[in-house]
Amino acid sequence: MTTAEIDLKPRQRLPDWLRIRLPNTDTYFKTRTLLTDLKLHTVCESAKCPNHWECWSKGTATFMIAGDRCTRACGFCAVSTAKPLALEADEPQRVAEATRRMKLKHVVITAVARDDLADGGAEHFRKTIEAVRDLNPGIVIEVLTPDFLDKDSAIEAVLAAKPEIFNHNLETVRRLTPTVRSRATYERSLSVLGKVKERSGDNLHTKSGLMLGLGETELELFEAMEDLRSVQCDILTLGQYLQPTRDHLPVYEYVTPAKFDEYRSVAERMGFVHVASGPMVRSSYHADEFRVPAN
């Protein structure tokens, strides 16, 4: 399916199961104030995540490091594409302080793609992981990384900090990848996940996610799931793609909750140790529901 073919699909009404009630809680406003005070970016806001109302109301957030300007322009993503600013040397400490104040037991740290940097921002990830762990002993750290152009040195820099979960999203099926993902390739993403697992083994869980409703077929979805299992990916998230603005790829189909339940069962039979599948599921949504086994 080409971009032109996707654009011909008429805009659809949002189904009832995707309608969101906006919260009005003290915790939501406290979370927003804390993030503002520490001058931190979150993927919750930058990517226009529909769940940020719920997550902030529960006192959780997904931290986005290395700025809020991405060097890529993926057709699904609302994060701004622009020339990035210099890395902020104290950002790792500010993220660590936020996790301390929020009393998080499981934190998700992601980043924009930084193709302008030789290491893609990997060393900044390492410093942030180490700062968070120093200030929050016992916390489970999950990273959601870009592909780092599949550079071994960048992957090893992140692994050196020993996160418990390494997430890199495949995002969509092989056929749609050129349309959906700027500069990223299907095989490169699989390679990154495979290298992480090869070098970490059972000491770390790998994770990936797919968006549904972009025009993929069931067979293509199952193929992508099998490809992830072929590189020993442990955890899978499946969620509904939602068009963040009219300038982004339109929704081709709204997948029903019943279908998401069916896909969860298929994925579990394939051997994923944990599967989150539902219309509102995102990579970091309820991430702490997966319990990392004690060593």
Contacts in CASP RR format, 6 or more apart in sequence:
PFRMAT RR
TARGET T0000
AUTHOR 0000-0000-0000
METHOD contacts of the structure
MODEL  1
MTTAEIDLKPRQRLPDWLRIRLPNTDTYFKTRTLLTDLKLHTVCESAKCP
NHWECWSKGTATFMIAGDRCTRACGFCAVSTAKPLALEADEPQRVAEATR
RMKLKHVVITAVARDDLADGGAEHFRKTIEAVRDLNPGIVIEVLTPDFLD
KDSAIEAVLAAKPEIFNHNLETVRRLTPTVRSRATYERSLSVLGKVKERS
GDNLHTKSGLMLGLGETELELFEAMEDLRSVQCDILTLGQYLQPTRDHLP
VYEYVTPAKFDEYRSVAERMGFVHVASGPMVRSSYHADEFRVPAN
1 175 0 8 1.000
1 176 0 8 1.000
1 179 0 8 1.000
1 215 0 8 1.000
1 252 0 8 1.000
2 179 0 8 1.000
3 179 0 8 1.000
3 249 0 8 1.000
6 179 0 8 1.000
6 214 0 8 1.000
6 215 0 8 1.000
6 249 0 8 1.000
6 250 0 8 1.000
6 252 0 8 1.000
7 250 0 8 1.000
9 250 0 8 1.000
9 251 0 8 1.000
9 252 0 8 1.000
11 250 0 8 1.000
11 251 0 8 1.000
12 251 0 8 1.000
12 254 0 8 1.000
14 254 0 8 1.000
15 254 0 8 1.000
17 256 0 8 1.000
17 257 0 8 1.000
17 279 0 8 1.000
18 50 0 8 1.000
18 240 0 8 1.000
18 242 0 8 1.000
18 254 0 8 1.000
18 279 0 8 1.000
18 280 0 8 1.000
20 50 0 8 1.000
20 53 0 8 1.000
20 54 0 8 1.000
22 53 0 8 1.000
23 53 0 8 1.000
23 54 0 8 1.000
23 56 0 8 1.000
23 57 0 8 1.000
25 57 0 8 1.000
27 56 0 8 1.000
27 57 0 8 1.000
27 58 0 8 1.000
27 59 0 8 1.000
28 53 0 8 1.000
28 56 0 8 1.000
28 57 0 8 1.000
28 59 0 8 1.000
30 59 0 8 1.000
31 56 0 8 1.000
31 57 0 8 1.000
31 59 0 8 1.000
31 60 0 8 1.000
31 61 0 8 1.000
31 102 0 8 1.000
32 56 0 8 1.000
34 98 0 8 1.000
34 101 0 8 1.000
34 102 0 8 1.000
35 42 0 8 1.000
35 61 0 8 1.000
35 98 0 8 1.000
38 94 0 8 1.000
38 97 0 8 1.000
38 98 0 8 1.000
39 94 0 8 1.000
40 63 0 8 1.000
40 91 0 8 1.000
40 94 0 8 1.000
40 95 0 8 1.000
40 98 0 8 1.000
41 63 0 8 1.000
41 64 0 8 1.000
41 65 0 8 1.000
41 67 0 8 1.000
41 68 0 8 1.000
42 52 0 8 1.000
42 61 0 8 1.000
42 62 0 8 1.000
42 63 0 8 1.000
42 64 0 8 1.000
43 49 0 8 1.000
43 62 0 8 1.000
43 63 0 8 1.000
43 64 0 8 1.000
43 79 0 8 1.000
43 110 0 8 1.000
43 144 0 8 1.000
43 284 0 8 1.000
44 51 0 8 1.000
44 52 0 8 1.000
44 55 0 8 1.000
44 56 0 8 1.000
44 61 0 8 1.000
44 62 0 8 1.000
45 52 0 8 1.000
46 64 0 8 1.000
46 68 0 8 1.000
46 78 0 8 1.000
46 79 0 8 1.000
46 80 0 8 1.000
47 77 0 8 1.000
47 78 0 8 1.000
47 79 0 8 1.000
47 244 0 8 1.000
48 78 0 8 1.000
48 244 0 8 1.000
48 245 0 8 1.000
49 55 0 8 1.000
49 62 0 8 1.000
49 282 0 8 1.000
50 242 0 8 1.000
50 280 0 8 1.000
51 280 0 8 1.000
51 282 0 8 1.000
51 285 0 8 1.000
52 61 0 8 1.000
55 61 0 8 1.000
55 62 0 8 1.000
55 285 0 8 1.000
59 102 0 8 1.000
60 102 0 8 1.000
60 104 0 8 1.000
60 288 0 8 1.000
61 98 0 8 1.000
61 102 0 8 1.000
62 108 0 8 1.000
62 109 0 8 1.000
62 110 0 8 1.000
62 144 0 8 1.000
62 284 0 8 1.000
63 95 0 8 1.000
63 98 0 8 1.000
63 99 0 8 1.000
63 107 0 8 1.000
63 108 0 8 1.000
63 109 0 8 1.000
63 110 0 8 1.000
63 128 0 8 1.000
64 79 0 8 1.000
64 110 0 8 1.000
64 111 0 8 1.000
64 112 0 8 1.000
65 91 0 8 1.000
65 92 0 8 1.000
65 95 0 8 1.000
65 109 0 8 1.000
65 110 0 8 1.000
65 111 0 8 1.000
65 124 0 8 1.000
65 125 0 8 1.000
65 128 0 8 1.000
66 84 0 8 1.000
66 87 0 8 1.000
66 91 0 8 1.000
66 111 0 8 1.000
66 112 0 8 1.000
66 114 0 8 1.000
66 121 0 8 1.000
66 124 0 8 1.000
67 84 0 8 1.000
67 85 0 8 1.000
67 87 0 8 1.000
67 88 0 8 1.000
67 111 0 8 1.000
67 112 0 8 1.000
68 79 0 8 1.000
68 80 0 8 1.000
68 112 0 8 1.000
69 80 0 8 1.000
69 81 0 8 1.000
69 82 0 8 1.000
69 83 0 8 1.000
69 84 0 8 1.000
69 85 0 8 1.000
69 112 0 8 1.000
70 77 0 8 1.000
70 79 0 8 1.000
70 80 0 8 1.000
70 81 0 8 1.000
70 82 0 8 1.000
70 84 0 8 1.000
70 112 0 8 1.000
70 113 0 8 1.000
71 81 0 8 1.000
71 84 0 8 1.000
71 112 0 8 1.000
71 113 0 8 1.000
71 114 0 8 1.000
71 115 0 8 1.000
71 116 0 8 1.000
72 81 0 8 1.000
72 113 0 8 1.000
72 115 0 8 1.000
72 181 0 8 1.000
72 182 0 8 1.000
72 183 0 8 1.000
72 184 0 8 1.000
73 81 0 8 1.000
73 182 0 8 1.000
74 171 0 8 1.000
74 180 0 8 1.000
74 181 0 8 1.000
74 182 0 8 1.000
74 184 0 8 1.000
75 179 0 8 1.000
75 180 0 8 1.000
75 181 0 8 1.000
75 182 0 8 1.000
75 248 0 8 1.000
75 249 0 8 1.000
76 171 0 8 1.000
76 172 0 8 1.000
76 180 0 8 1.000
76 181 0 8 1.000
76 211 0 8 1.000
76 214 0 8 1.000
76 241 0 8 1.000
76 244 0 8 1.000
76 248 0 8 1.000
76 249 0 8 1.000
77 244 0 8 1.000
77 248 0 8 1.000
78 244 0 8 1.000
78 245 0 8 1.000
78 248 0 8 1.000
79 112 0 8 1.000
83 116 0 8 1.000
84 112 0 8 1.000
84 114 0 8 1.000
84 116 0 8 1.000
87 117 0 8 1.000
87 121 0 8 1.000
87 124 0 8 1.000
91 124 0 8 1.000
91 128 0 8 1.000
92 124 0 8 1.000
92 127 0 8 1.000
92 128 0 8 1.000
92 130 0 8 1.000
92 131 0 8 1.000
92 132 0 8 1.000
93 131 0 8 1.000
95 109 0 8 1.000
95 128 0 8 1.000
95 131 0 8 1.000
95 132 0 8 1.000
96 128 0 8 1.000
96 131 0 8 1.000
96 132 0 8 1.000
96 134 0 8 1.000
96 135 0 8 1.000
96 136 0 8 1.000
97 135 0 8 1.000
99 107 0 8 1.000
99 132 0 8 1.000
99 135 0 8 1.000
99 136 0 8 1.000
99 139 0 8 1.000
100 135 0 8 1.000
100 136 0 8 1.000
104 136 0 8 1.000
104 139 0 8 1.000
105 138 0 8 1.000
105 139 0 8 1.000
105 140 0 8 1.000
105 288 0 8 1.000
106 139 0 8 1.000
106 140 0 8 1.000
106 142 0 8 1.000
106 287 0 8 1.000
106 288 0 8 1.000
107 132 0 8 1.000
107 136 0 8 1.000
107 139 0 8 1.000
107 140 0 8 1.000
107 141 0 8 1.000
107 142 0 8 1.000
108 142 0 8 1.000
108 143 0 8 1.000
108 144 0 8 1.000
108 167 0 8 1.000
108 283 0 8 1.000
108 284 0 8 1.000
108 287 0 8 1.000
109 125 0 8 1.000
109 128 0 8 1.000
109 129 0 8 1.000
109 132 0 8 1.000
109 141 0 8 1.000
109 142 0 8 1.000
109 143 0 8 1.000
109 144 0 8 1.000
110 143 0 8 1.000
110 144 0 8 1.000
110 145 0 8 1.000
110 283 0 8 1.000
110 284 0 8 1.000
111 121 0 8 1.000
111 124 0 8 1.000
111 125 0 8 1.000
111 144 0 8 1.000
111 145 0 8 1.000
111 146 0 8 1.000
112 146 0 8 1.000
113 120 0 8 1.000
113 146 0 8 1.000
113 147 0 8 1.000
113 183 0 8 1.000
114 120 0 8 1.000
114 121 0 8 1.000
114 146 0 8 1.000
115 149 0 8 1.000
115 183 0 8 1.000
119 148 0 8 1.000
119 151 0 8 1.000
119 153 0 8 1.000
119 154 0 8 1.000
119 157 0 8 1.000
120 146 0 8 1.000
120 148 0 8 1.000
120 149 0 8 1.000
120 151 0 8 1.000
120 154 0 8 1.000
121 148 0 8 1.000
121 154 0 8 1.000
122 145 0 8 1.000
122 148 0 8 1.000
122 151 0 8 1.000
122 153 0 8 1.000
122 154 0 8 1.000
122 155 0 8 1.000
122 157 0 8 1.000
122 158 0 8 1.000
123 157 0 8 1.000
125 143 0 8 1.000
125 145 0 8 1.000
125 157 0 8 1.000
125 158 0 8 1.000
125 161 0 8 1.000
126 157 0 8 1.000
126 158 0 8 1.000
126 160 0 8 1.000
126 161 0 8 1.000
129 141 0 8 1.000
129 143 0 8 1.000
129 158 0 8 1.000
129 161 0 8 1.000
129 162 0 8 1.000
129 163 0 8 1.000
130 161 0 8 1.000
132 139 0 8 1.000
132 141 0 8 1.000
133 139 0 8 1.000
133 141 0 8 1.000
133 161 0 8 1.000
140 164 0 8 1.000
140 165 0 8 1.000
140 288 0 8 1.000
140 292 0 8 1.000
141 163 0 8 1.000
141 164 0 8 1.000
141 165 0 8 1.000
142 163 0 8 1.000
142 164 0 8 1.000
142 165 0 8 1.000
142 166 0 8 1.000
142 167 0 8 1.000
142 207 0 8 1.000
142 284 0 8 1.000
142 287 0 8 1.000
143 158 0 8 1.000
143 163 0 8 1.000
143 165 0 8 1.000
143 166 0 8 1.000
143 167 0 8 1.000
144 167 0 8 1.000
144 168 0 8 1.000
144 169 0 8 1.000
144 283 0 8 1.000
144 284 0 8 1.000
145 158 0 8 1.000
145 166 0 8 1.000
145 167 0 8 1.000
145 168 0 8 1.000
145 192 0 8 1.000
146 168 0 8 1.000
147 168 0 8 1.000
147 184 0 8 1.000
147 188 0 8 1.000
147 189 0 8 1.000
147 192 0 8 1.000
148 154 0 8 1.000
148 155 0 8 1.000
148 192 0 8 1.000
149 188 0 8 1.000
150 188 0 8 1.000
150 191 0 8 1.000
150 192 0 8 1.000
150 195 0 8 1.000
152 195 0 8 1.000
155 192 0 8 1.000
155 195 0 8 1.000
155 196 0 8 1.000
155 199 0 8 1.000
156 199 0 8 1.000
158 166 0 8 1.000
159 166 0 8 1.000
159 196 0 8 1.000
159 199 0 8 1.000
159 200 0 8 1.000
159 204 0 8 1.000
162 203 0 8 1.000
162 204 0 8 1.000
163 204 0 8 1.000
164 204 0 8 1.000
164 205 0 8 1.000
164 292 0 8 1.000
165 204 0 8 1.000
165 205 0 8 1.000
165 206 0 8 1.000
165 207 0 8 1.000
165 235 0 8 1.000
165 287 0 8 1.000
165 290 0 8 1.000
165 292 0 8 1.000
166 193 0 8 1.000
166 196 0 8 1.000
166 200 0 8 1.000
166 204 0 8 1.000
166 205 0 8 1.000
166 206 0 8 1.000
166 207 0 8 1.000
167 206 0 8 1.000
167 207 0 8 1.000
167 208 0 8 1.000
167 209 0 8 1.000
167 235 0 8 1.000
167 283 0 8 1.000
168 189 0 8 1.000
168 192 0 8 1.000
168 193 0 8 1.000
168 196 0 8 1.000
168 206 0 8 1.000
168 207 0 8 1.000
168 208 0 8 1.000
169 189 0 8 1.000
169 208 0 8 1.000
169 209 0 8 1.000
169 210 0 8 1.000
169 283 0 8 1.000
170 186 0 8 1.000
170 189 0 8 1.000
170 190 0 8 1.000
170 208 0 8 1.000
170 209 0 8 1.000
170 210 0 8 1.000
170 224 0 8 1.000
170 227 0 8 1.000
170 228 0 8 1.000
171 177 0 8 1.000
171 180 0 8 1.000
171 181 0 8 1.000
171 184 0 8 1.000
171 189 0 8 1.000
171 209 0 8 1.000
171 210 0 8 1.000
171 211 0 8 1.000
172 180 0 8 1.000
172 181 0 8 1.000
172 210 0 8 1.000
172 211 0 8 1.000
172 214 0 8 1.000
172 216 0 8 1.000
172 224 0 8 1.000
173 210 0 8 1.000
173 216 0 8 1.000
173 217 0 8 1.000
173 220 0 8 1.000
173 221 0 8 1.000
173 223 0 8 1.000
173 224 0 8 1.000
174 186 0 8 1.000
174 220 0 8 1.000
174 223 0 8 1.000
174 224 0 8 1.000
174 227 0 8 1.000
175 216 0 8 1.000
175 220 0 8 1.000
176 214 0 8 1.000
176 215 0 8 1.000
176 216 0 8 1.000
176 220 0 8 1.000
177 184 0 8 1.000
177 185 0 8 1.000
177 186 0 8 1.000
179 249 0 8 1.000
180 211 0 8 1.000
180 214 0 8 1.000
180 249 0 8 1.000
186 227 0 8 1.000
189 208 0 8 1.000
190 227 0 8 1.000
190 228 0 8 1.000
190 230 0 8 1.000
190 231 0 8 1.000
191 231 0 8 1.000
193 206 0 8 1.000
193 208 0 8 1.000
193 228 0 8 1.000
193 231 0 8 1.000
193 233 0 8 1.000
194 206 0 8 1.000
194 231 0 8 1.000
194 232 0 8 1.000
194 233 0 8 1.000
196 204 0 8 1.000
196 206 0 8 1.000
197 204 0 8 1.000
197 206 0 8 1.000
197 231 0 8 1.000
197 232 0 8 1.000
197 233 0 8 1.000
205 234 0 8 1.000
205 235 0 8 1.000
205 273 0 8 1.000
205 290 0 8 1.000
205 292 0 8 1.000
206 231 0 8 1.000
206 232 0 8 1.000
206 233 0 8 1.000
206 234 0 8 1.000
206 235 0 8 1.000
207 233 0 8 1.000
207 234 0 8 1.000
207 235 0 8 1.000
207 236 0 8 1.000
207 237 0 8 1.000
207 283 0 8 1.000
208 228 0 8 1.000
208 233 0 8 1.000
208 235 0 8 1.000
208 236 0 8 1.000
208 237 0 8 1.000
209 236 0 8 1.000
209 237 0 8 1.000
209 238 0 8 1.000
209 239 0 8 1.000
209 283 0 8 1.000
210 221 0 8 1.000
210 224 0 8 1.000
210 225 0 8 1.000
210 236 0 8 1.000
210 237 0 8 1.000
210 238 0 8 1.000
210 239 0 8 1.000
211 239 0 8 1.000
211 240 0 8 1.000
211 241 0 8 1.000
212 221 0 8 1.000
212 238 0 8 1.000
212 239 0 8 1.000
212 240 0 8 1.000
212 241 0 8 1.000
212 253 0 8 1.000
212 255 0 8 1.000
212 260 0 8 1.000
212 263 0 8 1.000
213 240 0 8 1.000
213 241 0 8 1.000
213 251 0 8 1.000
213 252 0 8 1.000
213 253 0 8 1.000
213 254 0 8 1.000
213 255 0 8 1.000
214 241 0 8 1.000
214 249 0 8 1.000
214 251 0 8 1.000
214 252 0 8 1.000
215 252 0 8 1.000
215 253 0 8 1.000
216 224 0 8 1.000
221 263 0 8 1.000
222 266 0 8 1.000
225 236 0 8 1.000
225 266 0 8 1.000
225 267 0 8 1.000
225 270 0 8 1.000
225 272 0 8 1.000
226 270 0 8 1.000
228 236 0 8 1.000
228 272 0 8 1.000
229 270 0 8 1.000
229 271 0 8 1.000
229 272 0 8 1.000
233 272 0 8 1.000
234 272 0 8 1.000
234 273 0 8 1.000
234 274 0 8 1.000
235 272 0 8 1.000
235 273 0 8 1.000
235 274 0 8 1.000
235 275 0 8 1.000
235 290 0 8 1.000
236 267 0 8 1.000
236 272 0 8 1.000
236 274 0 8 1.000
236 275 0 8 1.000
236 276 0 8 1.000
236 277 0 8 1.000
237 275 0 8 1.000
237 276 0 8 1.000
237 277 0 8 1.000
237 281 0 8 1.000
237 282 0 8 1.000
237 283 0 8 1.000
237 285 0 8 1.000
238 260 0 8 1.000
238 263 0 8 1.000
238 264 0 8 1.000
238 267 0 8 1.000
238 275 0 8 1.000
238 276 0 8 1.000
238 277 0 8 1.000
238 278 0 8 1.000
238 281 0 8 1.000
239 255 0 8 1.000
239 260 0 8 1.000
239 277 0 8 1.000
239 278 0 8 1.000
239 279 0 8 1.000
239 280 0 8 1.000
239 281 0 8 1.000
239 282 0 8 1.000
240 251 0 8 1.000
240 254 0 8 1.000
240 255 0 8 1.000
240 260 0 8 1.000
240 278 0 8 1.000
240 279 0 8 1.000
240 280 0 8 1.000
240 281 0 8 1.000
241 249 0 8 1.000
241 251 0 8 1.000
242 251 0 8 1.000
243 249 0 8 1.000
243 250 0 8 1.000
243 251 0 8 1.000
254 279 0 8 1.000
255 279 0 8 1.000
257 278 0 8 1.000
257 279 0 8 1.000
260 277 0 8 1.000
260 278 0 8 1.000
260 279 0 8 1.000
260 281 0 8 1.000
261 277 0 8 1.000
261 278 0 8 1.000
263 277 0 8 1.000
264 275 0 8 1.000
264 276 0 8 1.000
264 277 0 8 1.000
264 278 0 8 1.000
267 275 0 8 1.000
267 277 0 8 1.000
268 275 0 8 1.000
274 289 0 8 1.000
274 290 0 8 1.000
276 285 0 8 1.000
276 286 0 8 1.000
276 289 0 8 1.000
END
